[in-house]
Amino acid sequence: VSMTTRRVHPQSGDSLTASVARALSDEGLVGVTWSLVTPDGVTLGAAGIRDRSRNVPMQPHDRVQVGSVAKTLIATGVLLLVSEGRVVLDAPVARYLPDVRIDNRWERDAPLLVRHLLDHTGGLADVHLWQVFTMRGDPESPLRAGLGNRRSGVHVRHRPGDRFSYSNVGYLLVGMLIEQVTGERYETWLDRELLLPLGMNRSTFAFVSQEGAGADPTLAMGHFEGGTPAATFAIPVRPASQFTTTAEDMAVFARFLMSDGMVNGRSLVDGALLRGMGVPTTTEAVGAGLPSGYALGLLHRERWGITGKCHLGNSGTFRAILCVHPEHQRAFFASYNTDPEEANWNRVDSLFASSLGVPPTAEIPAAAPGIVPSAWNGWYVARPHRFRQFAYLDEVAGVTRITWDGQRLALRPLQGAARALQPVGESLFRLEGRREATHVLTRSRDGVPIVSDGLRTLEQVPCWRVVALWLSAAAGVLALLHLLLVGLARTVLAWRRQRLHAEPLRWSAGGMLVLVLVPLLYLAYPFLAIGDPTVANVAVGFVTALLPLAIAASLVQRVRLGLATGGAKLDALALSAALQWCLVLAWWGLLPLMLWR
């Protein structure tokens, strides 16, 4: 496939552009630029606004940013190194990064491999807030700084290879691996060795912004939710999402992904490796027969009634999607310069997908299961959690109830709408409205029932554990409300009567009042500083560290003053309930709350 022979047809006023413009308006989006790839050529288009503050229209040739779609390009760069024999996919990461501490209790029989990093199956947690939301990001800093101090490493939470768990930290390690192997900055090497041969002349892995030194006037302005313009900001884990490109260049890249890896007579990437992108090989879900999943930088899954390999990207100010359909030599790319949570992305993305003319995926007929689905009835939580820092929240609020009624498998999450799965034979199921199998029922190595869609694995947990966590949280919340409202009222009354020393709830009530007021300090800082050690963050950390001590002091005084009355007993009960929840939160790493760590 020659990257120098392609036809480009910019769009203006056609039906697709009109439909996209209506969708942008309806969904509260700002602008978008896109490319469609078919055997007949490449079609470019744009709609909406490039910069809301200047009311400049988006153009098909404007540069954009892609968020995590950058992972597909970086994964391709690693496959280039594999093709050259400089990297081995199934070699331990420690071979290439000997100075990075890898805490892996399965090291002897399941080391962390390069393939695991590219597949998000290494058991690594995703980022902490400071690794993404920071005003102190430096695009020139060493990648090692993205892990923390020199002693920081990575912790493997689940047996490598078994389960998918999205990790931007994993792709930070990928960038470090490229630098270790090539002896260059990963941005410089990839720009020269991958983008240049492909002819992606307006793309770069280097940091590009709309403001500051070296600002690029052709780069569309990003926008926060609500349409507030926002220039690009640097993040410590930049290999996970730092990439600037155009819709035309991404069409070139999409064509390459669907090729045999040859560029102008030169084998750039082994064609077998390109075909392996989006074809998972190691997970429990794949072993149980589920074909969909993520591998080597792409996700294989049915969407909009057609099956392809895709990657999404979100950066807070941009949202992008790349989908390729190698069997039909068709693809599309789109980058939106805003990323609101409430937008119906399926509506706008489907406009591009339907324009490709990809034949619908054949529907797998319903079939009796080859297992006893009722054996999977029970309570489930995600394993592993994506964000280790907030795992407790998943344990309490991310619970799903699964039941089999004899015909359908019902998934009822505590948050979100219930879903019904129809059996399609063996241990495979599909969501109603889908054509391919979307879920599989299997068991872990320890025999625990699990349900997976290839991206998220739900593992059964005992009912008593779920109930215990709920009761603990409910008791803690009610107790803290009692300390804040009742305790504060009684403290004010005792102060007026000059008997403050005799009010045992004064310490805990005061601590709760400060805890409620301290978040007002965040109004002085931009949202991007949520991961920095600002006065607001440090104050919250300090207050949440002292709050359990204040509660304990109040409990001691309450006991010393006696528990003869019903009110005294209620105080002691509330203080005990609040203290137990503080201990639970501390066990899960949420107390003291230090968002900058």
Disulfide bonds with the S-S distance in Angstrom:
Cys310-Cys323 2.02
